[in-house]
Amino acid sequence: MTKIRVLDPDTVNQIAAGEVVERPASVVKELLENAIDAGSTSILLDVSSDMAGITKIRVTDNGEGMSGEEAALAFHPHATSKIREIADLSAIRTLGFRGEALASIAAVAEVTLVTRPRGGGALAGTRIVVRGGEVVEESEVGAPEGTTVAVERLFYNTPARRKFLKSRNTELAHVYAVAESLALAHGEVAFRVVQNGKERMATQRSGGGLTTIAGLYGAELARSLVPVEGRLPFLRIGGYISRPSESRGNPSQISVSINGRSISSRQIAAAVREGYGTLLPKDRYPVAFLELSIDTGLVDVNVHPTKREVRLSREREITGAIAAAVEEALTKHDLTRETPDEPVQQQIVPGGAEPVPSPPPVAESGASYTAGHRSFTLSDRQLRRTETEGGENLLPAMEPIGQVAATYIVAEGSDGTLYLIDQHAAHERILYDQVSEQRDRAAGSQELITPVVVSLPPKESAALRDAIPLLADGGFVVEEFGRDTFAVRAVPAALGAAEDPGTIREAIADLLADESRTAPDRREAVTCIVACRGAVKAGAILTPEQQKRLLMQLARTKTPWACPHGRPTVVAFDRRKLDGMFRRG
């Protein structure tokens, strides 16, 4: 027998499905993109779930719909209305084009499609049921104009793939993430997401991205954003970026769309980060919502089965323009003060431009003194929380003599050694050791007099439900408080009572960014986040007494020479090295 054989159609379809359909969110992405391509202005995503996972996905749109003949063809592999010949691939403006989505989904699930063409005068619609790639029912049915696709029993015939799915809340978080990214990229469409009969997300149909951002992430974030724009002959950049004060520990909240397609690009994320220069520490990333319009001839969308990644010609010019646009936007705005607490203005300006937040006020005289006083007070409060008695001093005796760039403490040893101490890394090590010890003793919480209420977008709230036990190990007591709202009732003792919602958000973003971590690794990540958020910041001016207290606390830690991330806390230049640098002796 020959070793080379042609696979049967069922096996081929299941292999193709494996490339396109990895999890329920993959189904949602394909169905929502088809609905957008159909010219819909309103889309409903209805998700059903039980304790075990997601049981049903249903997408209803008011798009152009299909005739009975078209609906039957839609389930054939490589059947598509998006392209006709190879040349069309170089000018793709739709989100889907390969014609694999419905066929691939139907190969590993039970799919029911009900559709009726818009404006065609048809009195009845078409209903088609496909199970495991086989059409089991085709009939006429009463239906509104548009299309509804329901997907049930996903991976029923590929149990090996089903067992690799994560928890229900994790899978729901991925579903919500897909809906959010498409809503951000398509403000012209009203999206509504319902889970088990409860509305989880709703956006209005609008001409502007800021309204959608406010609906998904809250008016407070939307008010703080800075508009960014730029242009090259083949490129238009638009969107919003956060002020340096609003940053994250990873690039997961840099949202980018190219020609309406939500994409993932490390190069573009790096370009956004580059535009901030020294306004952000090296390990911090901004929040950004960018919409890029690029000549379709320069964008290859056919490099990944799920179309999540793209290849760009003239990439260096494009990323350079993005970095320059971000830098210019930050330079033009007063970043010293936050935008006042006012509603996001919904004014519609001529030409369909989007609403913009009120400009920040001009800084008042004396503002710098007030900011400095607050910095001293905050640093003092942070250092008092980590004060301990006794303990072995593991650092050489040294006396602080000043600061460099409000980031590094300069100290002199008794033998003339020069020490440079990274104040943030040093305090991070102190906090990390204390939070770890409190966590291990299960005695690390301090109850808040007034709970901190945290409102989250749906994808983050779903992730938080899974992360509550991990956060509890780190000293947080978190309870559900309503739809996508949580009450933080206690925080790690080392942070004190004045905790802000940022730490919770940071923990969620970090846990979402890497699902491959084991439970102990994720618990460790929470501890590192707590330590980082509660530590004295780089750029904080410290009094001589505060510098001394910080060094004393660092000396009592178990490993004072490095922070939890492995970066050095202390760098030493002994007398011989200093003499050599100046060619003495």
C-alpha positions as CSV (number, residue, x, y, z in Angstrom):
1,M,0.0,0.0,0.0
2,T,1.2,3.5,-0.8
3,K,2.2,5.6,2.2
4,I,0.7,8.7,0.6
5,R,-3.1,9.0,0.7
6,V,-5.8,11.6,0.2
7,L,-7.7,12.4,3.4
8,D,-11.4,12.0,3.5
9,P,-13.6,15.2,3.4
10,D,-14.6,14.9,7.1
11,T,-11.0,14.7,8.3
12,V,-10.1,17.6,6.0
13,N,-12.9,19.7,7.4
14,Q,-12.0,19.0,11.0
15,I,-8.3,19.9,10.4
16,A,-9.5,23.2,8.8
17,A,-11.8,23.8,11.8
18,G,-8.8,23.3,14.1
19,E,-7.0,26.2,12.4
20,V,-10.0,28.5,12.5
21,V,-12.0,27.4,15.6
22,E,-9.8,27.1,18.7
23,R,-12.4,28.0,21.4
24,P,-15.9,29.6,21.6
25,A,-14.4,33.1,21.2
26,S,-13.2,31.9,17.7
27,V,-16.8,31.2,16.7
28,V,-17.9,34.5,18.0
29,K,-15.2,36.3,16.1
30,E,-16.1,34.7,12.8
31,L,-19.9,35.2,13.2
32,L,-19.5,38.9,14.3
33,E,-17.2,39.6,11.4
34,N,-19.6,38.1,9.0
35,A,-22.4,40.2,10.4
36,I,-20.3,43.4,10.1
37,D,-19.4,42.5,6.5
38,A,-23.1,42.0,5.8
39,G,-23.7,45.7,6.4
40,S,-25.4,45.4,9.7
41,T,-26.0,48.4,11.9
42,S,-27.2,46.4,14.9
43,I,-25.8,43.1,16.2
44,L,-26.9,40.9,19.1
45,L,-24.6,38.3,20.6
46,D,-26.5,36.0,23.0
47,V,-24.3,33.5,24.9
48,S,-25.7,30.7,27.1
49,S,-23.6,28.9,29.6
50,D,-23.8,26.5,32.6
51,M,-21.3,25.7,35.3
52,A,-19.2,23.5,32.9
53,G,-18.8,26.1,30.1
54,I,-20.4,27.8,27.2
55,T,-23.3,25.8,25.7
56,K,-24.7,28.0,23.0
57,I,-23.7,31.0,20.9
58,R,-26.2,33.0,18.9
59,V,-25.5,36.0,16.7
60,T,-28.4,38.0,15.2
61,D,-27.9,40.9,12.8
62,N,-30.0,43.2,10.6
63,G,-27.6,42.9,7.6
64,E,-28.4,42.1,4.0
65,G,-29.3,38.5,4.6
66,M,-29.2,35.6,2.0
67,S,-31.5,33.8,-0.3
68,G,-32.1,30.1,0.1
69,E,-29.5,29.2,-2.6
70,E,-26.9,31.5,-1.1
71,A,-27.5,30.1,2.4
72,A,-26.9,26.5,1.3
73,L,-23.7,27.5,-0.5
74,A,-22.4,29.4,2.6
75,F,-21.7,26.0,4.3
76,H,-19.5,24.8,1.5
77,P,-15.7,25.0,2.1
78,H,-14.1,28.1,0.5
79,A,-17.5,29.5,-0.5
80,T,-17.4,33.3,0.0
81,S,-19.0,36.5,-1.2
82,K,-15.9,38.5,-0.3
83,I,-13.6,37.7,-3.2
84,R,-13.8,36.3,-6.7
85,E,-10.2,36.0,-7.9
86,I,-6.6,36.0,-6.6
87,A,-6.2,39.7,-7.4
88,D,-8.9,40.6,-4.9
89,L,-6.6,39.5,-2.1
90,S,-4.5,42.6,-2.5
91,A,-7.4,45.0,-2.0
92,I,-9.4,43.3,0.9
93,R,-11.7,45.6,2.8
94,T,-13.9,43.0,4.4
95,L,-13.1,41.2,7.6
96,G,-13.7,37.7,6.2
97,F,-12.7,36.5,2.8
98,R,-11.6,32.8,2.9
99,G,-15.0,31.3,3.0
100,E,-13.9,28.9,5.8
101,A,-15.9,30.2,8.8
102,L,-19.3,28.5,8.5
103,A,-17.9,25.3,7.1
104,S,-15.3,25.0,9.7
105,I,-17.7,25.8,12.6
106,A,-20.3,23.4,11.3
107,A,-17.6,20.6,11.0
108,V,-17.3,20.6,14.9
109,A,-20.7,21.7,16.1
110,E,-24.4,21.9,15.4
111,V,-25.2,25.1,13.5
112,T,-28.7,26.5,12.8
113,L,-28.9,29.4,10.3
114,V,-32.0,31.5,9.7
115,T,-31.8,34.2,7.1
116,R,-33.9,36.4,4.9
117,P,-32.6,38.9,2.3
118,R,-33.1,42.6,2.9
119,G,-35.2,44.4,0.4
120,G,-35.6,41.5,-1.9
121,G,-39.4,41.1,-1.5
122,A,-39.0,37.6,-0.2
123,L,-42.0,36.6,2.0
124,A,-40.2,33.8,3.9
125,G,-36.7,33.1,5.0
126,T,-34.5,30.0,4.9
127,R,-33.6,27.7,7.8
128,I,-30.7,25.3,7.5
129,V,-29.4,23.0,10.2
130,V,-25.9,21.5,9.8
131,R,-24.5,18.9,12.2
132,G,-20.9,17.7,12.0
133,G,-20.6,19.1,8.4
134,E,-23.8,17.3,7.2
135,V,-27.0,19.3,6.3
136,V,-29.8,17.6,8.3
137,E,-32.6,20.1,7.7
138,E,-33.4,22.8,5.1
139,S,-36.7,24.6,5.0
140,E,-38.6,27.8,4.6
141,V,-39.4,29.7,7.7
142,G,-40.9,33.1,8.8
143,A,-38.0,35.4,9.7
144,P,-37.1,39.1,9.8
145,E,-34.6,40.5,7.3
146,G,-31.1,39.7,8.3
147,T,-29.4,36.6,9.6
148,T,-29.3,34.6,12.8
149,V,-26.7,31.9,13.4
150,A,-26.9,29.6,16.4
151,V,-24.0,27.3,17.4
152,E,-24.5,24.5,19.9
153,R,-22.5,21.4,21.1
154,L,-19.2,22.9,20.0
155,F,-16.5,20.2,19.7
156,Y,-19.0,17.4,20.4
157,N,-17.3,15.2,17.8
158,T,-13.7,16.3,18.8
159,P,-13.6,15.6,22.5
160,A,-9.8,15.9,22.6
161,R,-10.1,19.6,21.6
162,R,-12.9,20.2,24.1
163,K,-10.8,19.1,27.1
164,F,-8.3,21.9,26.3
165,L,-10.9,24.6,27.0
166,K,-10.4,26.7,30.1
167,S,-12.9,27.5,32.8
168,R,-16.3,29.0,31.9
169,N,-15.3,32.5,33.1
170,T,-12.0,32.4,31.2
171,E,-13.8,31.4,28.0
172,L,-16.4,34.1,28.6
173,A,-13.6,36.6,29.1
174,H,-12.2,35.7,25.6
175,V,-15.7,36.1,24.1
176,Y,-16.2,39.5,25.6
177,A,-12.7,40.5,24.5
178,V,-13.6,39.7,20.9
179,A,-16.9,41.7,21.1
180,E,-15.1,44.7,22.7
181,S,-12.3,44.8,20.0
182,L,-14.9,44.7,17.2
183,A,-17.1,47.3,18.9
184,L,-14.0,49.6,19.2
185,A,-13.2,49.2,15.5
186,H,-16.8,49.7,14.3
187,G,-18.5,52.5,16.0
188,E,-21.0,52.5,13.1
189,V,-22.5,49.3,14.5
190,A,-24.5,49.0,17.7
191,F,-23.4,45.9,19.7
192,R,-25.3,44.2,22.4
193,V,-24.0,41.2,24.4
194,V,-26.3,39.1,26.5
195,Q,-25.2,36.2,28.7
196,N,-27.8,33.9,30.2
197,G,-30.5,36.6,29.7
198,K,-28.4,39.4,31.4
199,E,-27.0,42.2,29.4
200,R,-23.2,42.3,29.7
201,M,-22.3,44.9,27.1
202,A,-24.0,47.5,25.0
203,T,-22.7,50.2,22.7
204,Q,-24.5,52.8,20.7
205,R,-24.2,53.3,17.0
206,S,-22.1,56.5,16.7
207,G,-19.6,58.2,14.5
208,G,-17.0,58.5,17.2
209,G,-14.7,56.2,19.1
210,L,-14.7,58.1,22.4
211,T,-18.3,57.3,23.0
212,T,-17.7,53.6,22.5
213,I,-14.6,53.8,24.8
214,A,-16.7,55.5,27.5
215,G,-19.4,52.8,27.2
216,L,-16.9,50.0,27.5
217,Y,-14.3,51.3,29.9
218,G,-16.1,54.1,31.7
219,A,-16.3,57.9,31.4
220,E,-13.4,58.4,33.8
221,L,-10.9,56.7,31.5
222,A,-12.5,58.3,28.4
223,R,-12.1,61.8,30.0
224,S,-8.4,61.2,30.7
225,L,-7.5,60.2,27.1
226,V,-5.5,62.3,24.7
227,P,-6.5,62.4,21.0
228,V,-3.8,61.3,18.6
229,E,-3.7,61.8,14.8
230,G,-1.1,61.5,12.0
231,R,-0.9,61.1,8.3
232,L,1.3,59.9,5.5
233,P,0.3,59.6,1.8
234,F,-0.7,56.0,2.4
235,L,-1.6,56.1,6.1
236,R,-4.0,57.8,8.4
237,I,-3.7,57.5,12.2
238,G,-6.5,58.3,14.6
239,G,-7.6,57.4,18.1
240,Y,-6.8,58.0,21.7
241,I,-3.9,57.3,24.1
242,S,-3.7,57.5,27.9
243,R,-1.7,60.0,29.9
244,P,1.5,58.7,31.4
245,S,-0.2,58.5,34.8
246,E,-2.6,55.8,33.4
247,S,-0.3,52.8,32.6
248,R,-0.3,49.0,32.7
249,G,2.2,46.3,33.4
250,N,1.8,44.7,29.9
251,P,0.7,45.8,26.5
252,S,-2.7,44.0,26.6
253,Q,-4.7,47.3,26.6
254,I,-3.2,48.7,23.4
255,S,-6.0,48.2,21.0
256,V,-5.3,48.5,17.3
257,S,-7.4,48.2,14.2
258,I,-6.3,48.4,10.6
259,N,-8.9,49.2,8.0
260,G,-11.6,48.1,10.5
261,R,-9.9,44.8,11.4
262,S,-8.9,44.3,15.0
263,I,-5.3,43.0,15.0
264,S,-2.4,42.1,17.2
265,S,1.0,43.6,16.4
266,R,4.0,43.7,18.7
267,Q,5.6,46.1,16.3
268,I,2.8,48.6,16.5
269,A,2.5,48.2,20.3
270,A,6.2,48.9,20.6
271,A,5.8,52.0,18.4
272,V,3.1,53.3,20.7
273,R,5.3,52.7,23.7
274,E,8.3,54.4,21.9
275,G,6.2,57.5,21.5
276,Y,6.1,58.0,25.3
277,G,9.9,58.0,25.6
278,T,10.9,58.6,29.2
279,L,7.4,59.5,30.3
280,L,6.9,55.9,31.2
281,P,9.2,53.5,33.0
282,K,10.6,50.8,30.7
283,D,8.3,48.1,32.2
284,R,5.1,50.1,31.8
285,Y,2.7,50.4,28.9
286,P,0.0,52.9,28.1
287,V,-3.7,52.3,27.3
288,A,-4.3,53.1,23.7
289,F,-7.1,52.9,21.1
290,L,-5.7,53.3,17.6
291,E,-7.5,53.2,14.3
292,L,-5.2,52.9,11.3
293,S,-6.3,53.3,7.7
294,I,-3.6,51.9,5.4
295,D,-3.5,51.5,1.6
296,T,-4.8,48.0,1.2
297,G,-2.0,47.2,-1.2
298,L,0.4,47.5,1.7
299,V,-1.5,45.1,4.1
300,D,-1.3,41.4,3.8
301,V,-4.2,39.9,5.8
302,N,-3.7,36.4,4.6
303,V,-0.8,35.3,6.9
304,H,-2.8,33.7,9.8
305,P,-5.8,31.4,9.8
306,T,-7.7,33.6,12.2
307,K,-6.7,36.8,10.5
308,R,-5.6,38.2,13.8
309,E,-2.1,39.1,12.5
310,V,-1.2,41.0,9.4
311,R,2.0,41.7,7.5
312,L,2.7,45.3,6.5
313,S,4.8,46.6,3.7
314,R,6.8,49.8,4.6
315,E,6.4,48.7,8.2
316,R,9.3,50.9,9.4
317,E,7.6,54.0,8.0
318,I,4.3,53.1,9.5
319,T,5.6,52.4,13.0
320,G,7.8,55.5,12.8
321,A,4.8,57.6,12.0
322,I,2.8,56.0,14.9
323,A,5.6,56.8,17.4
324,A,5.9,60.4,16.1
325,A,2.1,60.9,16.3
326,V,2.0,59.6,19.9
327,E,4.9,61.8,20.9
328,E,3.3,64.9,19.2
329,A,0.0,64.3,21.0
330,L,1.7,64.1,24.4
331,T,3.8,67.1,23.7
332,K,0.8,69.3,22.8
333,H,-1.2,68.4,25.9
334,D,-0.8,69.6,29.5
335,L,0.0,66.3,31.3
336,T,0.6,67.7,34.7
337,R,-3.1,67.7,35.8
338,E,-5.9,65.3,35.2
339,T,-9.0,66.3,33.3
340,P,-11.7,67.5,35.8
341,D,-14.6,65.2,36.7
342,E,-17.0,66.2,34.0
343,P,-19.1,64.0,31.7
344,V,-17.6,63.2,28.3
345,Q,-19.1,65.7,26.0
346,Q,-21.3,64.3,23.3
347,Q,-21.2,67.3,20.9
348,I,-21.4,66.3,17.3
349,V,-19.2,68.5,15.2
350,P,-19.5,69.1,11.4
351,G,-18.2,66.4,9.2
352,G,-19.1,63.5,11.4
353,A,-16.0,64.0,13.7
354,E,-16.2,62.3,17.0
355,P,-16.9,64.0,20.4
356,V,-13.9,65.0,22.3
357,P,-13.4,65.6,26.1
358,S,-13.0,69.0,27.5
359,P,-9.4,70.3,27.3
360,P,-7.4,70.2,30.6
361,P,-7.2,73.5,32.5
362,V,-4.1,75.6,32.6
363,A,-2.0,74.8,35.7
364,E,-2.5,77.3,38.5
365,S,0.4,79.0,40.3
366,G,1.4,77.0,43.3
367,A,0.4,73.7,41.7
368,S,4.0,72.4,41.7
369,Y,4.3,73.1,45.4
370,T,1.0,71.2,46.1
371,A,2.2,68.3,43.9
372,G,5.5,68.2,45.7
373,H,3.8,68.2,49.1
374,R,1.5,65.4,48.0
375,S,4.5,63.4,46.8
376,F,6.3,63.8,50.2
377,T,3.1,62.8,52.1
378,L,2.5,59.8,49.9
379,S,6.1,58.6,50.2
380,D,6.0,59.0,53.9
381,R,2.7,57.0,54.2
382,Q,4.2,54.2,52.0
383,L,7.4,54.0,54.1
384,R,5.5,53.9,57.4
385,R,3.4,51.0,56.2
386,T,6.5,48.9,55.7
387,E,8.3,49.9,58.9
388,T,9.4,46.9,60.9
389,E,11.4,46.4,64.1
390,G,14.5,44.3,64.5
391,G,15.9,42.0,61.9
392,E,19.4,41.4,60.7
393,N,21.1,44.1,58.5
394,L,22.3,42.5,55.3
395,L,23.6,45.6,53.7
396,P,26.9,47.4,54.5
397,A,26.6,50.5,56.6
398,M,25.9,53.5,54.4
399,E,24.6,57.1,54.8
400,P,22.4,58.7,52.1
401,I,23.7,62.0,50.7
402,G,21.1,62.8,48.1
403,Q,19.1,61.8,45.0
404,V,19.7,61.7,41.3
405,A,16.8,62.4,39.0
406,A,14.4,61.8,42.0
407,T,14.9,58.1,41.2
408,Y,18.3,56.9,42.6
409,I,19.4,57.5,46.2
410,V,23.2,58.3,46.5
411,A,24.8,56.9,49.6
412,E,28.4,56.7,51.0
413,G,29.8,53.7,52.9
414,S,32.1,54.0,55.9
415,D,35.0,52.8,53.7
416,G,34.3,55.4,51.0
417,T,32.3,53.1,48.7
418,L,29.7,54.9,46.6
419,Y,26.3,53.3,46.4
420,L,23.4,54.0,44.0
421,I,20.0,52.6,45.1
422,D,17.0,52.4,42.8
423,Q,14.3,53.7,45.2
424,H,11.4,52.0,43.5
425,A,13.1,48.6,43.1
426,A,14.3,48.8,46.8
427,H,10.9,49.5,48.2
428,E,9.4,46.9,45.9
429,R,11.7,44.3,47.4
430,I,10.6,45.4,50.9
431,L,6.9,45.1,50.1
432,Y,7.3,41.8,48.3
433,D,8.9,40.2,51.3
434,Q,6.3,41.5,53.6
435,V,3.3,40.6,51.4
436,S,4.8,37.1,50.8
437,E,5.2,36.5,54.6
438,Q,1.7,37.8,55.3
439,R,0.3,35.6,52.5
440,D,2.0,32.5,53.9
441,R,0.7,33.3,57.4
442,A,-2.8,33.9,56.0
443,A,-2.8,37.1,58.0
444,G,-2.3,39.7,55.3
445,S,-5.5,41.6,55.1
446,Q,-6.6,45.0,56.4
447,E,-10.3,45.7,56.2
448,L,-11.3,49.0,54.6
449,I,-13.6,51.4,56.4
450,T,-15.3,52.1,53.1
451,P,-15.1,49.4,50.4
452,V,-13.5,50.4,47.1
453,V,-16.0,49.8,44.3
454,V,-14.4,48.7,41.0
455,S,-16.3,48.7,37.7
456,L,-14.8,46.6,34.9
457,P,-15.5,45.9,31.3
458,P,-17.1,42.4,30.7
459,K,-13.9,40.6,29.7
460,E,-12.1,41.8,32.9
461,S,-15.1,41.1,35.2
462,A,-15.3,37.5,33.9
463,A,-11.5,37.0,34.5
464,L,-11.9,38.5,38.0
465,R,-14.5,35.9,39.0
466,D,-11.8,33.3,38.4
467,A,-9.1,35.3,40.1
468,I,-10.9,36.1,43.4
469,P,-9.3,33.1,45.2
470,L,-5.8,34.1,44.0
471,L,-6.4,37.7,45.1
472,A,-7.6,36.4,48.4
473,D,-4.3,34.6,48.9
474,G,-2.6,38.0,48.3
475,G,-4.7,39.7,50.9
476,F,-7.6,41.1,48.9
477,V,-11.2,40.4,49.9
478,V,-13.3,41.0,46.8
479,E,-17.0,40.4,46.4
480,E,-19.4,40.9,43.5
481,F,-21.4,44.0,43.9
482,G,-23.6,44.1,40.8
483,R,-23.3,43.8,37.0
484,D,-19.5,43.9,36.3
485,T,-19.0,45.7,39.6
486,F,-17.0,44.4,42.6
487,A,-16.4,45.7,46.1
488,V,-12.9,45.5,47.5
489,R,-13.5,45.1,51.3
490,A,-9.9,44.4,52.4
491,V,-6.4,44.9,51.0
492,P,-3.0,43.5,51.8
493,A,-1.9,45.0,55.2
494,A,1.4,46.3,53.6
495,L,-0.6,48.6,51.3
496,G,-2.6,50.2,54.1
497,A,-6.2,51.5,53.9
498,A,-5.7,54.0,51.1
499,E,-5.7,51.5,48.2
500,D,-6.9,52.5,44.8
501,P,-8.7,50.3,42.2
502,G,-5.6,50.3,40.0
503,T,-4.0,47.3,41.8
504,I,-7.1,45.2,41.1
505,R,-7.1,46.2,37.4
506,E,-3.4,45.6,37.2
507,A,-3.7,42.1,38.7
508,I,-6.5,41.2,36.3
509,A,-4.7,42.5,33.2
510,D,-1.6,40.5,34.2
511,L,-3.5,37.3,34.9
512,L,-5.3,37.7,31.6
513,A,-2.1,38.2,29.7
514,D,-0.7,34.8,30.4
515,E,-3.2,32.0,30.9
516,S,-0.5,29.4,30.7
517,R,0.7,30.1,34.2
518,T,0.1,27.6,36.9
519,A,-1.8,28.6,40.0
520,P,1.3,29.1,42.1
521,D,2.8,31.2,39.3
522,R,-0.4,33.3,39.1
523,R,-0.4,33.7,42.9
524,E,3.2,34.9,42.7
525,A,2.2,37.4,39.9
526,V,-0.4,38.9,42.2
527,T,2.2,39.3,45.0
528,C,4.6,41.0,42.5
529,I,1.8,43.4,41.3
530,V,0.9,44.3,44.9
531,A,4.6,45.1,45.7
532,C,5.0,47.1,42.5
533,R,1.8,49.2,43.0
534,G,2.5,49.9,46.6
535,A,6.2,50.9,46.3
536,V,7.6,54.3,46.3
537,K,7.7,55.5,42.7
538,A,10.6,56.5,40.5
539,G,10.4,60.3,40.3
540,A,9.3,60.8,43.9
541,I,11.4,63.3,45.7
542,L,12.4,61.9,49.1
543,T,13.5,63.8,52.2
544,P,16.9,62.8,53.8
545,E,15.0,61.2,56.6
546,Q,12.8,59.2,54.1
547,Q,15.9,58.1,52.2
548,K,17.5,56.8,55.4
549,R,14.3,54.9,56.4
550,L,14.1,53.3,53.0
551,L,17.7,52.0,53.2
552,M,17.2,50.7,56.8
553,Q,14.1,48.8,55.6
554,L,15.9,47.4,52.6
555,A,18.8,46.2,54.8
556,R,16.4,44.0,56.8
557,T,15.0,42.1,53.8
558,K,16.2,38.5,53.0
559,T,17.7,39.4,49.6
560,P,18.3,43.2,49.5
561,W,20.4,43.2,46.3
562,A,17.6,42.6,43.8
563,C,13.9,43.4,43.3
564,P,11.3,40.6,42.8
565,H,11.8,40.9,39.0
566,G,15.6,40.3,39.3
567,R,16.7,43.8,38.7
568,P,19.4,45.2,41.0
569,T,18.4,47.4,43.8
570,V,21.9,48.6,44.8
571,V,25.0,49.2,42.6
572,A,28.3,49.8,44.4
573,F,31.5,51.6,43.3
574,D,34.3,50.9,45.8
575,R,37.2,53.3,46.3
576,R,39.6,51.4,44.0
577,K,37.0,51.4,41.2
578,L,36.4,55.1,41.6
579,D,40.2,55.8,41.6
580,G,40.5,53.7,38.5
581,M,37.7,55.6,36.7
582,F,39.6,58.8,37.4
583,R,43.0,57.3,36.6
584,R,44.3,58.0,40.1
585,G,47.1,56.0,41.6
